[in-house]
Amino acid sequence: MHWAFQYLFIVIVPAVLASRLAHEVDKIKIILHEKLLLETAVGNKAVAIRNFLLYIDARPMRFYICGVVPLNCSFPFVILNVFVTYLIVAVQFSHIY
């Protein structure tokens, strides 16, 4: 049973950390928007902040496993969904005579 908790920990921790990182990026975007409002509209700092915000909007902070499965807080539920689906299929095929 001890090994089950290790595998569960290995699955959940990266998903939670990726979600927290995306949340931190959102907080940074809010701070930069506030700074942009305080800066002059034509200053060098304002231009740099605008360019960085455009870059962040174009390339959002998202992690994918094999480019398909998003790594966020819903990842453990995706794993559980796949496991239950294949368990049901295996049970159905085991009753074929």
Secondary structure, 3 states (H helix, E strand, C coil): CHHHHHHHHHHHHHHHHHHHHHHHHHHHHHHHHHHHHHCCCCCHHHHHHHHHHHHHHHCCCCCEECCCEECCCCHHHHHHHHHHHHHHHHHHHHCCC
